[in-house]
Amino acid sequence: MAKNRKVFIDLVDKAIATGDTMKSEDLLFSYKGIFYPATVCSPEQFKALEAFEARSDDVILAGYPKSGTNWVGQIITDLVTTCAKTNEDETNSVNDELDEFPYLEVGDAEKYQRMKKLPSRRIIFTHLMPHNLPESIFKNKTKVLLLLRNPKDVATSYYHFSNGLSPLPSYETWDEFFTAFMTGKMPWGFYFDYIFEWNRHIDDENIMTITYEELKENRAMGVKKIAEFFGLSLTEEELQDVVDRSSFQAMKDNSEKTHGAFGNVLFRKVVEDGLVMGWTEVRQQRKKPLVNG
């Protein structure tokens, strides 16, 4: 198993174990008016993040939680890795062996110093609103793929996801969750604030939007658009291989390797009225109320 996948799995496993022991009111903390999970983020880390220096060739994926960032993130990772192997780029090919968690705001305060040593292209995911991202991303015109998804499906997936993971608050009823969702008492903030904030950058030359729905409808076209946006040169055959590896079944079959036990949370889908809600076995229904505030 590559070191970075082990780091991913170990961090998530640790967060789940820690969350199991925490009181519900301690699961989230507020930073600049937005809630974040205390098991994987910290105020000290966010302060350190402000000085993070983005590179012009970084590959960034931004999306609100449960918009499909794990799925699209694996597509991007596959595209970058395939391109590096094709071009026999020794610097890029070792990136898979370096141990950093891909989500920019998840980890520890020293993470950003370590990231300076990562070779290009660095692959970065984030759930943060643009005003909470380092200014260097916009100053250096780092390319950002913005992933959007129907809010109804985001809310449905987030509801089940929260009830299945101990680091997040759980909800006894949908109404209880929906109140939190519509009042911004969710990890990473209010969905519609997220959309509003990113809409201010919609015409920036370094920003491209793609929707979960269009990618699901025509994965081949979506994968090609992503590759072109990031300047990744792949043959038609290589692009098709990425498309094939990004099917739900292929990713589910590979989920233990890529995400460990957490793969069960990400890659089980429930089909209702023909709509893929994308979800997993709920580990157990916990009786933890919403975070205070």
C-alpha positions in Angstrom: 0.0 0.0 0.0 1.4 3.4 -0.9 2.4 5.6 2.0 -0.1 8.3 1.3 -3.0 5.9 1.3 -1.9 4.5 4.6 -1.8 8.0 6.0 -5.3 8.6 4.7 -6.6 5.4 6.3 -4.8 5.8 9.6 -6.0 9.4 10.0 -9.6 8.4 9.4 -9.4 5.4 11.7 -7.9 7.6 14.4 -10.7 10.2 14.0 -13.4 7.5 14.2 -11.8 6.0 17.4 -11.5 9.4 19.0 -15.0 10.4 18.0 -16.3 7.3 19.7 -15.0 8.6 23.0 -16.0 12.3 22.7 -19.1 14.0 24.1 -21.4 15.3 21.4 -20.9 18.9 22.3 -17.1 18.6 21.7 -17.3 17.1 18.2 -17.3 20.4 16.4 -15.5 23.7 17.0 -16.2 27.1 15.5 -13.5 29.0 13.6 -14.5 32.4 12.1 -18.1 31.5 12.4 -18.0 28.1 10.7 -18.0 24.6 12.3 -15.4 22.0 11.7 -14.8 18.5 13.1 -12.4 18.7 16.1 -11.0 15.2 15.4 -9.3 16.2 12.1 -9.0 20.0 12.2 -7.9 22.7 14.8 -7.7 26.5 15.1 -3.9 26.3 15.2 -4.0 24.5 11.8 -6.2 27.1 10.2 -3.9 29.9 11.4 -0.9 28.0 9.9 -2.9 27.5 6.6 -3.0 31.2 6.0 0.7 31.2 5.1 0.4 28.2 2.7 2.1 29.0 -0.6 0.2 27.5 -3.5 2.0 26.7 -6.8 0.7 27.6 -10.2 0.8 24.0 -11.2 -1.1 22.6 -8.1 -4.2 20.6 -9.0 -7.0 21.7 -6.6 -10.5 20.2 -6.3 -13.0 22.2 -4.3 -16.5 20.9 -3.3 -18.9 21.1 -0.4 -19.0 17.9 1.7 -21.0 15.1 0.0 -20.8 16.7 -3.4 -18.7 13.8 -4.7 -15.2 15.0 -3.9 -13.9 11.5 -3.0 -15.1 10.2 -6.4 -13.8 13.1 -8.5 -10.7 13.2 -6.3 -9.8 9.7 -7.4 -10.5 10.6 -11.0 -8.1 13.5 -10.7 -5.5 11.5 -8.9 -5.7 8.8 -11.6 -5.4 11.4 -14.4 -2.3 13.0 -12.8 -0.6 9.6 -12.1 -1.3 8.3 -15.6 0.0 11.5 -17.2 3.2 11.3 -15.0 3.8 7.7 -16.0 3.2 8.4 -19.7 5.7 11.3 -19.6 8.1 9.2 -17.5 8.3 12.2 -15.1 10.4 10.8 -12.2 9.6 13.8 -10.0 5.9 13.4 -10.4 5.8 9.7 -10.2 7.2 9.6 -6.6 4.3 11.8 -5.4 2.2 8.6 -4.7 4.9 7.6 -2.1 4.8 10.8 -0.1 2.6 10.8 3.0 0.2 13.7 3.1 -3.6 13.7 3.5 -5.1 15.2 0.4 -7.6 17.5 2.1 -5.9 20.8 2.6 -7.6 21.7 5.9 -7.2 18.2 7.5 -4.1 17.2 9.5 -1.9 19.2 11.8 -0.3 22.7 11.9 3.0 21.4 10.6 1.5 19.9 7.5 2.1 22.9 5.3 5.8 23.0 6.0 6.0 19.3 5.0 4.0 20.1 1.8 6.8 22.4 0.6 8.8 19.2 0.0 6.1 17.6 -2.2 7.0 17.5 -5.9 4.7 19.0 -8.5 2.0 18.3 -9.4 0.6 18.5 -5.9 -3.0 17.2 -5.7 -5.1 19.0 -3.2 -8.8 18.7 -2.1 -10.7 21.1 0.0 -14.2 21.7 1.4 -13.3 25.3 2.4 -15.1 28.4 1.2 -12.9 30.6 -1.0 -12.5 33.4 1.6 -11.0 30.8 4.0 -8.4 29.5 1.5 -4.9 30.9 1.4 -4.6 34.0 -0.7 -1.8 32.5 -2.7 -4.2 30.2 -4.5 -5.9 33.2 -6.2 -2.7 35.3 -6.4 -0.8 32.5 -8.3 -3.9 31.7 -10.4 -3.7 28.0 -9.3 -6.3 26.0 -11.2 -9.3 25.0 -9.1 -12.0 22.5 -10.3 -15.2 23.4 -8.5 -17.5 20.5 -8.0 -21.3 21.2 -7.5 -24.2 18.9 -6.7 -27.9 19.2 -6.4 -28.5 20.4 -2.7 -31.3 17.8 -2.2 -28.8 15.0 -2.9 -26.1 16.7 -0.9 -28.4 16.9 2.1 -29.6 13.3 1.8 -26.0 12.0 1.6 -24.8 14.3 4.4 -27.6 13.1 6.7 -26.7 9.4 6.4 -23.0 10.2 6.4 -23.2 12.1 9.7 -25.2 9.3 11.3 -22.6 6.8 10.3 -19.4 8.4 11.5 -18.7 9.1 15.1 -16.5 12.3 14.5 -19.7 14.0 13.3 -22.9 14.9 15.1 -25.8 12.4 14.6 -29.5 13.1 14.2 -32.5 11.2 15.4 -34.7 12.5 12.7 -34.5 14.0 9.2 -36.2 17.2 10.5 -33.6 17.6 13.1 -30.8 17.3 10.5 -32.6 19.6 8.0 -32.8 22.3 10.6 -29.1 22.1 11.1 -28.4 22.0 7.4 -30.5 25.0 6.7 -29.1 27.1 9.6 -25.5 26.5 8.8 -24.8 24.3 11.8 -22.9 21.8 9.7 -19.2 21.0 9.4 -17.8 23.3 6.8 -20.7 25.7 7.0 -23.9 26.5 5.2 -24.3 24.9 1.7 -25.8 28.0 0.1 -23.2 30.3 1.6 -20.6 28.0 0.0 -22.3 28.4 -3.4 -22.7 32.1 -3.0 -19.0 32.6 -2.1 -17.7 30.5 -5.0 -20.1 32.2 -7.4 -18.0 35.4 -7.0 -15.1 33.6 -8.6 -17.1 31.9 -11.3 -15.5 34.0 -14.1 -12.0 33.6 -12.9 -9.8 32.1 -15.6 -8.3 29.6 -13.1 -11.7 28.2 -12.0 -13.8 25.6 -13.8 -17.1 24.2 -12.6 -18.4 20.8 -13.1 -21.5 19.2 -11.7 -21.8 15.8 -10.1 -24.9 15.2 -12.4 -23.2 16.0 -15.7 -20.2 13.8 -14.7 -22.5 11.0 -13.8 -24.5 11.3 -17.0 -21.4 11.3 -19.3 -18.3 10.3 -17.3 -16.1 10.1 -20.4 -16.8 13.7 -21.5 -16.3 14.9 -17.9 -13.0 13.1 -17.5 -11.8 14.6 -20.8 -12.8 18.1 -19.7 -11.0 17.7 -16.4 -7.8 16.5 -18.1 -7.9 19.4 -20.5 -8.5 22.0 -17.8 -5.5 20.9 -15.8 -3.3 20.5 -18.9 -2.9 16.8 -18.6 -2.0 15.1 -21.9 -3.4 11.6 -22.2 -4.3 9.4 -25.2 -7.9 8.5 -25.8 -7.1 5.0 -24.6 -5.6 6.3 -21.4 -8.6 8.5 -20.8 -10.9 5.6 -21.3 -8.9 3.5 -18.8 -9.4 6.3 -16.3 -13.2 6.4 -17.1 -13.4 2.6 -16.6 -11.5 2.8 -13.3 -13.8 5.5 -12.0 -17.0 3.5 -12.3 -18.8 3.0 -9.0 -18.2 -0.8 -9.1 -14.5 -0.4 -9.8 -14.0 2.1 -7.0 -16.1 0.0 -4.6 -14.0 -3.1 -5.4 -10.8 -1.1 -4.8 -12.2 0.8 -1.7 -10.4 -1.3 0.9 -7.1 -0.5 -0.7 -7.8 3.2 -1.2 -9.8 4.0 2.0 -9.6 1.0 4.4 -12.7 0.4 6.5 -13.8 3.9 5.6 -14.4 2.6 2.0 -17.5 0.9 3.3 -18.8 4.4 4.2 -18.1 5.9 0.9 -18.8 3.2 -1.6 -22.2 1.6 -0.9 -25.0 3.1 -2.9 -28.7 3.0 -2.1 -31.0 3.3 -5.0 -34.4 4.9 -4.5 -36.7 5.9 -7.3 -33.7 5.5 -9.6 -31.6 8.1 -7.8 -28.2 7.1 -6.5 -27.9 8.5 -3.1 -24.4 7.1 -2.6 -24.1 5.7 0.9 -23.1 3.0 3.1 -24.1 0.9 6.0 -24.7 3.1 9.0 -22.4 1.8 11.7 -24.8 2.3 14.5 -27.3 4.9 15.4 -25.8 7.0 18.1 -27.8 9.2 20.4 -25.8 12.4 20.1 -27.6 15.7 19.7 -26.6 18.6 17.5 -23.6 20.6 18.5 -24.5 23.6 20.7 -24.5 27.0 19.0 
